[in-house]
Amino acid sequence: MESESEMVAFPLLVTPIESNYRVATIPYRFPSDNPKKPTPTELQWIDLFLNSIPSFKKRAESDTTVPDAPARALKFAQRYADILEDFKKDPEAHGGPPDCILLCRLREQILRELGFTDIFKKVKDEENAKAISLFEDVVSLNDAIEDGPKRLENLVKGIFAGNIFDLGSAQLAEVFSRDGMSFLASCQNLLPRPWVIDDLDTFKAKWGKKSWKKAVIFVDNSGADIILGILPFARELLRHGTKVVLAANDLPSINDVTYPELIEIIAKLKDENGQLMGVDTSNLLIANSGNDLPVIDLARVSQELAYLSNDADLVIMEGMGRGIETNLYAQFKCDSLKIGMVKHLEVAQFLGGRLYDCVFKYNEVSS
């Protein structure tokens, strides 16, 4: 993790940040709640994290890079479960009260202390290879759609379909280990519109009339998500003359794509002229966000990302962790898009939607 002094606030947040920015979307507790007693929401989320322990333990056990992985994986499972049970007795234990950032941070901390740096590495590599082999077909299918708004809608549906590859969701991790996932079938099986938050028609209307000079996209998972979802969309922005900055995690967390992995993926997808299927990539930049969790606090990003984002006029938060569980209500000084699939029942209930519903939240800032 980068040192405290190197982290700065994301420059496009509405200031003053203290009064305008709330990182966690779902309030786990209110000032009137008893600090010594867990709230129903806290208990619900503690259970969600408890339920995810077996799938994390399984990944850790099979990590061949760690000596005595099974014994250490067991230690992880016990230690993390104990911390979560402590929160049920006293919400102020372990630096609480708990929220999604703290619960994720403690899980990562225990894994790293026990020597597990990237328990999802094997599955990420496999999924990246699979998605890279499908990239040309997916892009060609999109390019064949001549109607601009229809092509945009198809690209957006591709982001949702790709975003399903999320091993932080216990149900999806199970489905995934059982039968894998087909990207094109996922595109066809999305829940019908209108989605729980659905500003797609407004965005489509702007797409034809407006051109953004620079977009910053906070990316999410490896595999189909980044390669078949985000990159075809980013390529379309490049075609429209928009500079694109892809912001990826500094350190591994679940199956999120990291900065070094993203550089490698793009190098594999470019042709000998440095193009992405005929589109020039000189305006495509990859940035290290400085983050090490599946959620993100925009009050703390890397200086590199802050510098590259200064003059952007579109911010895109992609994925459930970055765009829904955190930052759904974040206000920016420029246009913004929060896009992701709802993969926890608790989030669906909060939003008043369905499991696997889609969020497409577009906010335009009048210039």
Secondary structure, 3 states (H helix, E strand, C coil): CCCHHHEECCCCECCCHHHHCCCECCCCCCCCCCCCCCCHHHHHHHHHHHHHHHHHHHHHHCCCCCCCHHHHHHHHHHHHHHHHHHHHHCCCHHHCCCCHHHHHHHHHHHHHHCCCCCCCHHHHHHHHHHHHHHHHHHHHHHHCCCCHHHHHHHHHHHHHHHHCCCCCCHHHHHHHHHHCCCHHHHHHCCCCCCCCEECHHHHHHHHHHCCCCEEEEECCECCHHHHHHHHHHHHHHHHCCCEEEEEEECCCCCCECEHHHHHHHHHHHCCCCCEECCEECCCEEEEECCCCCCCCCCCCEEHHHHHHHCCCCEEEEECHHHHHHECCCCCECCEEEEEEECCCHHHHHHHCCCCCCEEEEEECCCC
